[in-house]
Amino acid sequence: MRTSCIVALVLLGTPSLASAETLETDRFEPERNLELLGLQGIDVDTNWQPPGSPIQVRFETHADDDIFVEMPGDAVLDWDTGELYFVGDDEGGVWDVDIGVTLDARFRFDLVGIQFESSFIGPYDLGIFETAAFTPYLLPGNDQRPVYIDDETTPIEVFNYAIVDAVIASGNFYVDASFDIDMQLACERIDVMDAEGNPVGSITAELEGLAIAGPDEEQDEELVEAQASLHCTLFSDVELILYPGVELQIGFEEFQLAPFELRIQLLDDRIDPLNFDALPIVFDEPPVEEPPSTTGGEGESSSGGDGGGSSSAGASQGDSASGSESSGSGTDGEGVGSTEGSSSGGGPDEPTATDGAQGCGCSSTGSAAPLWMLLGFALIRRRRN
């Protein structure tokens, strides 16, 4: 478990959250691999195009895809309120779309009393890879919702096939190709369940809190384990665009099939909902606050308020513990006189070191711990790692 500083800064902007010290996080990183075209992909036959033309072309395509979505972030529990939040990693979301196509082509003509149909030309491989980054979890209220992958690529030459037949015809059969891709991804909710899978509630907006427990003092250890699942919608519209053309010469005559646009629908789908598997989220037990320290009397509190008083008391105790040594340090009695001067040097209105010792009613062989250290330890919240 860890407490994320970034998460704390984001959530501290939420009025219901009081302090970063009360936040505990666990990673929530749903991901999905999709094959929208199926495990075996799809096959598309265009038939002879354009209809009724004396020169026609035909394409058979096989397409497959690999789509990956990952939404990393934190599940955040506020122990003070018992509310659960989800905060995505800034620009940490990943959406990859990889589509591959294998293309086979044929042509035929019926010109000047000559009919001809070619064998298959190919196969030729082409494809497209697109990626998008975003901040999860794409719930309502997220400025990046929905995320788009929207692109029509520049046509590129797939092949230019030389037609060589000295008896019948000669010429070229050529094809350019591009992709038109329009995809959208958005999420609707995060469902939260207890450790046994029983529904607790749903979060339907970015940075919305869901109460899964009572306030800190009412926490039940069974509530530190839960499950959460993300539910989204994916819209896909992907087309392969071909621009085929044929140029022929039969005898001394030239013929042409001018390049034209031929669209092949590869994907036209809407997945609603796109469900991600439920993931466990586990938090430490509620933080336990140590009771304030009760050691130290009124006299110590007085001396702790004044640094000079604490030093004076330490000097007095040191002198008491080694009185014979202090007396022996001076041959004319000035050693004893010096000790008395330091204990009463503050004047008749200030408490002496001896008075402080009597008020405390205790003794020590070393310097007393500063009071601020004791108070500091009393305020520390403990969490299990």
Wavefront OBJ file of the C-alpha trace (Angstrom):
o trace
v 0.000 0.000 0.000
v 1.110 3.548 -0.581
v -0.283 7.040 -0.308
v 0.183 8.955 -3.532
v 1.101 12.620 -3.197
v -0.413 13.362 -6.608
v -3.635 11.627 -5.628
v -3.730 13.606 -2.422
v -3.291 16.900 -4.254
v -6.089 16.073 -6.685
v -8.507 14.906 -4.038
v -7.770 17.733 -1.635
v -9.592 19.905 -4.143
v -12.733 17.931 -3.311
v -14.549 19.728 -0.462
v -15.515 16.514 1.352
v -11.891 15.489 1.869
v -10.187 16.987 4.843
v -6.584 15.804 4.940
v -4.092 13.840 2.870
v -3.151 11.958 6.044
v -6.479 10.122 5.942
v -6.095 8.828 2.351
v -5.017 5.288 1.556
v -4.584 4.004 -2.009
v -4.410 0.792 -3.970
v -3.723 0.469 -7.686
v -6.726 0.018 -9.964
v -5.559 -0.861 -13.485
v -8.281 -2.442 -15.648
v -7.236 -3.574 -19.126
v -8.742 -5.424 -22.095
v -7.447 -7.125 -25.202
v -10.045 -7.219 -27.973
v -10.302 -8.928 -31.336
v -13.370 -7.264 -32.783
v -13.023 -9.178 -36.051
v -12.949 -12.500 -34.220
v -10.177 -14.982 -33.605
v -10.068 -15.945 -37.280
v -10.607 -12.450 -38.667
v -12.998 -11.722 -41.540
v -12.998 -12.308 -45.297
v -14.519 -9.800 -47.719
v -15.083 -10.322 -51.451
v -15.849 -7.189 -53.474
v -17.112 -9.095 -56.532
v -16.468 -7.569 -59.957
v -16.316 -3.766 -59.934
v -17.475 -1.458 -61.362
v -20.652 -3.227 -62.483
v -21.254 -3.216 -66.247
v -17.774 -1.976 -67.141
v -15.842 -3.729 -69.975
v -12.805 -3.647 -67.669
v -13.392 -4.864 -64.119
v -11.394 -5.640 -60.992
v -12.099 -7.880 -58.011
v -10.520 -8.039 -54.552
v -10.627 -10.618 -51.822
v -9.420 -9.411 -48.437
v -8.714 -11.002 -45.099
v -8.583 -8.691 -42.102
v -7.792 -9.159 -38.424
v -7.298 -6.772 -35.548
v -5.739 -6.415 -32.122
v -7.120 -3.730 -29.837
v -5.684 -3.017 -26.402
v -7.083 -0.693 -23.728
v -5.426 -0.011 -20.365
v -6.616 2.447 -17.713
v -4.155 2.725 -14.810
v -4.873 4.751 -11.702
v -5.609 4.608 -7.978
v -8.522 3.571 -5.865
v -8.479 5.992 -2.927
v -10.200 5.451 0.397
v -10.704 8.373 2.779
v -10.750 6.883 6.261
v -12.333 10.014 7.751
v -15.466 9.819 5.595
v -15.440 6.156 4.553
v -15.741 7.223 0.892
v -14.054 5.571 -2.089
v -12.712 7.528 -5.076
v -10.980 6.593 -8.325
v -8.235 8.811 -9.772
v -6.624 7.972 -13.120
v -2.932 8.454 -13.835
v -2.377 11.702 -15.715
v -2.144 10.797 -19.433
v -1.538 7.201 -18.327
v -4.353 5.608 -20.335
v -3.385 3.577 -23.403
v -5.562 2.681 -26.395
v -3.855 0.819 -29.253
v -5.574 -0.211 -32.490
v -3.700 -2.559 -34.842
v -5.486 -3.719 -38.028
v -3.886 -5.892 -40.702
v -5.213 -6.760 -44.160
v -4.134 -9.314 -46.771
v -5.225 -8.404 -50.297
v -5.622 -10.587 -53.411
v -6.626 -9.031 -56.743
v -7.853 -10.023 -60.216
v -8.883 -8.174 -63.349
v -10.818 -9.036 -66.478
v -11.895 -7.367 -69.695
v -14.230 -7.851 -72.631
v -12.856 -5.671 -75.430
v -12.879 -5.855 -79.261
v -14.265 -9.353 -79.086
v -11.544 -10.531 -76.703
v -12.405 -11.789 -73.212
v -9.738 -12.303 -70.592
v -9.673 -12.995 -66.814
v -6.448 -13.015 -64.820
v -5.460 -15.347 -62.053
v -5.043 -14.007 -58.526
v -2.393 -11.352 -58.091
v -0.930 -11.180 -54.609
v -1.242 -11.558 -51.702
v -0.242 -8.096 -50.540
v -0.080 -7.069 -46.898
v -1.069 -3.691 -45.561
v -2.217 -2.373 -42.218
v -2.687 0.505 -39.854
v -1.595 1.143 -36.262
v -3.085 3.971 -34.231
v -2.684 4.871 -30.574
v -4.202 7.379 -28.169
v -3.189 8.518 -24.678
v -5.623 9.906 -22.132
v -6.343 10.266 -18.427
v -8.572 7.460 -17.082
v -11.290 6.641 -16.261
v -13.242 8.469 -18.991
v -16.324 8.868 -16.806
v -18.742 11.778 -17.261
v -16.924 14.940 -16.191
v -13.602 13.894 -17.739
v -12.595 16.612 -20.236
v -11.111 13.990 -22.578
v -14.285 11.908 -22.810
v -14.800 10.420 -25.323
v -11.362 9.589 -26.682
v -11.190 9.551 -30.480
v -9.045 7.691 -32.963
v -10.097 9.433 -36.162
v -7.875 9.345 -39.212
v -7.973 8.889 -42.985
v -4.502 7.921 -44.061
v -2.766 9.117 -47.214
v -3.132 6.622 -50.079
v -0.042 4.555 -50.782
v 0.739 2.257 -53.679
v 0.043 -1.380 -52.878
v 1.185 -2.807 -56.202
v 1.684 -1.988 -59.877
v 1.375 -5.194 -61.860
v 2.666 -5.371 -65.404
v 0.295 -7.078 -67.839
v 2.473 -8.768 -70.434
v 0.876 -10.887 -73.151
v 2.237 -10.326 -76.628
v -0.715 -12.125 -78.204
v -3.657 -10.586 -76.335
v -2.809 -7.397 -74.468
v -0.248 -5.493 -72.462
v -0.492 -2.789 -69.869
v -0.622 -2.227 -66.096
v -2.938 -3.051 -63.215
v -2.242 -0.814 -60.195
v -3.829 -0.201 -56.799
v -3.359 2.464 -54.140
v -4.919 2.053 -50.697
v -5.688 3.972 -47.517
v -7.643 3.489 -44.303
v -10.494 5.527 -42.895
v -10.781 4.883 -39.180
v -13.310 6.429 -36.806
v -13.376 5.006 -33.272
v -14.621 6.368 -29.953
v -14.094 5.172 -26.392
v -15.963 6.407 -23.320
v -16.883 4.945 -19.941
v -20.120 5.125 -18.000
v -19.505 3.786 -14.507
v -17.349 1.879 -12.038
v -19.252 -0.772 -10.099
v -18.034 -1.501 -6.575
v -18.629 -4.806 -4.781
v -17.573 -6.186 -1.434
v -14.977 -8.944 -1.165
v -17.666 -11.596 -1.811
v -18.936 -9.848 -4.940
v -22.094 -8.356 -3.434
v -22.984 -4.963 -4.975
v -22.134 -1.912 -2.882
v -22.806 0.895 -5.392
v -21.618 2.608 -8.567
v -19.532 5.676 -9.380
v -20.885 7.475 -12.441
v -18.778 10.654 -12.589
v -15.121 11.605 -12.438
v -13.868 12.109 -8.836
v -17.262 11.149 -7.437
v -17.149 9.504 -4.015
v -18.980 6.361 -2.958
v -19.583 5.658 0.730
v -18.533 2.084 1.381
v -18.167 2.406 5.167
v -18.955 4.629 8.118
v -16.577 7.296 9.434
v -13.178 6.332 10.812
v -14.392 5.401 14.282
v -17.033 3.056 12.843
v -14.767 1.150 10.448
v -15.173 -2.612 10.212
v -12.126 -4.617 9.148
v -14.272 -6.528 6.604
v -14.626 -3.309 4.600
v -10.936 -2.906 3.781
v -11.279 -5.394 0.898
v -13.502 -4.736 -2.104
v -13.766 -5.255 -5.858
v -14.343 -2.805 -8.695
v -15.145 -3.173 -12.388
v -15.100 -0.576 -15.165
v -17.824 -0.399 -17.836
v -17.361 1.492 -21.117
v -18.666 1.863 -24.670
v -16.560 1.336 -27.805
v -17.696 2.456 -31.250
v -15.726 1.279 -34.295
v -16.036 2.233 -37.968
v -13.064 1.146 -40.092
v -12.884 1.060 -43.897
v -10.196 0.011 -46.327
v -10.256 2.318 -49.367
v -8.842 1.035 -52.638
v -8.091 3.093 -55.749
v -7.648 0.559 -58.571
v -6.912 1.351 -62.208
v -6.123 -0.575 -65.377
v -4.389 0.528 -68.572
v -4.473 -1.794 -71.598
v -3.221 -1.855 -75.135
v -4.730 -4.366 -77.534
v -3.118 -4.183 -80.907
v -2.927 -0.495 -81.692
v -5.861 0.473 -79.490
v -5.586 1.729 -75.892
v -8.168 1.263 -73.210
v -8.333 2.441 -69.602
v -10.229 1.822 -66.416
v -9.713 5.153 -64.668
v -8.873 4.919 -60.961
v -11.998 4.912 -58.825
v -12.725 4.697 -55.078
v -13.749 1.301 -53.745
v -14.598 1.158 -50.051
v -14.427 -2.112 -48.111
v -16.114 -2.096 -44.709
v -13.929 -3.887 -42.171
v -15.570 -2.798 -38.908
v -18.925 -1.254 -38.136
v -19.628 -2.120 -34.563
v -20.739 -0.738 -31.234
v -19.841 -2.602 -28.043
v -22.073 -1.407 -25.225
v -21.141 -2.187 -22.592
v -17.470 -2.958 -22.951
v -16.903 -4.644 -19.603
v -13.580 -4.930 -17.830
v -12.954 -7.734 -15.361
v -13.509 -6.964 -11.687
v -10.265 -6.303 -9.825
v -9.602 -6.532 -6.078
v -8.786 -3.350 -4.178
v -7.323 -3.737 -0.699
v -6.650 -1.057 1.895
v -4.868 -1.062 5.236
v -6.920 -1.069 8.418
v -8.107 2.318 9.651
v -5.287 4.425 11.113
v -4.981 4.217 14.909
v -4.220 7.355 16.886
v -1.996 6.960 19.977
v -3.325 8.580 23.150
v -1.410 11.691 24.267
v 1.534 11.002 26.572
v 0.754 11.477 30.302
v 4.371 11.376 31.503
v 5.869 14.521 32.948
v 4.429 16.758 35.691
v 3.578 20.396 35.966
v 7.146 21.324 36.738
v 8.401 19.668 33.572
v 5.791 21.466 31.483
v 6.973 24.766 32.954
v 10.576 24.036 32.178
v 9.670 22.743 28.712
v 8.113 26.092 27.872
v 11.437 27.867 28.430
v 14.574 26.432 26.870
v 16.736 28.198 29.439
v 14.835 26.598 32.324
v 15.395 23.137 30.886
v 19.122 23.745 30.548
v 19.290 25.129 34.090
v 17.509 22.071 35.465
v 19.908 19.795 33.626
v 22.875 21.669 35.036
v 21.436 21.455 38.544
v 20.863 17.702 38.247
v 24.349 17.256 36.913
v 25.756 19.213 39.831
v 23.728 17.152 42.313
v 24.891 13.866 40.840
v 28.559 14.879 40.978
v 28.667 17.276 43.873
v 32.014 16.057 45.106
v 33.541 16.641 41.733
v 32.243 20.213 41.617
v 33.641 20.899 45.078
v 36.979 19.486 44.153
v 37.349 21.583 41.055
v 38.220 24.699 43.101
v 40.844 24.884 45.844
v 39.459 28.005 47.529
v 35.728 27.130 47.646
v 34.912 29.119 44.523
v 33.537 25.954 42.921
v 30.713 25.808 45.431
v 30.119 29.518 45.141
v 29.908 29.190 41.323
v 27.191 26.520 41.553
v 25.126 28.636 43.860
v 25.485 31.605 41.505
v 24.156 29.654 38.491
v 21.137 28.352 40.397
v 20.111 31.771 41.653
v 21.479 33.948 38.880
v 18.018 34.529 37.471
v 17.036 36.703 40.443
v 14.632 36.173 43.298
v 11.506 36.229 41.020
v 12.586 33.342 38.753
v 12.231 29.669 39.700
v 15.554 28.085 40.447
v 16.761 24.771 39.158
v 16.436 23.329 42.669
v 12.821 24.540 42.868
v 12.073 22.899 39.535
v 13.474 19.605 40.733
v 11.377 19.734 43.871
v 8.233 20.536 41.880
v 8.821 17.562 39.596
v 9.425 15.145 42.443
v 11.713 13.046 40.230
v 15.350 12.738 39.267
v 17.236 11.738 36.143
v 20.762 10.711 35.315
v 20.700 12.528 31.942
v 18.994 15.335 30.053
v 15.177 15.105 29.830
v 13.588 14.616 26.355
v 12.151 17.906 24.989
v 8.421 18.130 25.375
v 7.887 18.827 21.649
v 9.282 15.389 20.863
v 6.748 13.724 23.146
v 3.923 15.733 21.655
v 5.138 14.859 18.158
v 5.027 11.149 18.842
v 1.542 11.497 20.301
v 0.247 12.977 17.038
v 1.707 10.371 14.672
v -0.839 8.181 12.843
v 0.296 4.640 12.379
v -0.465 2.631 9.301
v 0.492 -0.915 8.459
v 2.805 -1.249 5.496
l 1 2 3 4 5 6 7 8 9 10 11 12 13 14 15 16 17 18 19 20 21 22 23 24 25 26 27 28 29 30 31 32 33 34 35 36 37 38 39 40 41 42 43 44 45 46 47 48 49 50 51 52 53 54 55 56 57 58 59 60 61 62 63 64 65 66 67 68 69 70 71 72 73 74 75 76 77 78 79 80 81 82 83 84 85 86 87 88 89 90 91 92 93 94 95 96 97 98 99 100 101 102 103 104 105 106 107 108 109 110 111 112 113 114 115 116 117 118 119 120 121 122 123 124 125 126 127 128 129 130 131 132 133 134 135 136 137 138 139 140 141 142 143 144 145 146 147 148 149 150 151 152 153 154 155 156 157 158 159 160 161 162 163 164 165 166 167 168 169 170 171 172 173 174 175 176 177 178 179 180 181 182 183 184 185 186 187 188 189 190 191 192 193 194 195 196 197 198 199 200 201 202 203 204 205 206 207 208 209 210 211 212 213 214 215 216 217 218 219 220 221 222 223 224 225 226 227 228 229 230 231 232 233 234 235 236 237 238 239 240 241 242 243 244 245 246 247 248 249 250 251 252 253 254 255 256 257 258 259 260 261 262 263 264 265 266 267 268 269 270 271 272 273 274 275 276 277 278 279 280 281 282 283 284 285 286 287 288 289 290 291 292 293 294 295 296 297 298 299 300 301 302 303 304 305 306 307 308 309 310 311 312 313 314 315 316 317 318 319 320 321 322 323 324 325 326 327 328 329 330 331 332 333 334 335 336 337 338 339 340 341 342 343 344 345 346 347 348 349 350 351 352 353 354 355 356 357 358 359 360 361 362 363 364 365 366 367 368 369 370 371 372 373 374 375 376 377 378 379 380 381 382 383 384 385
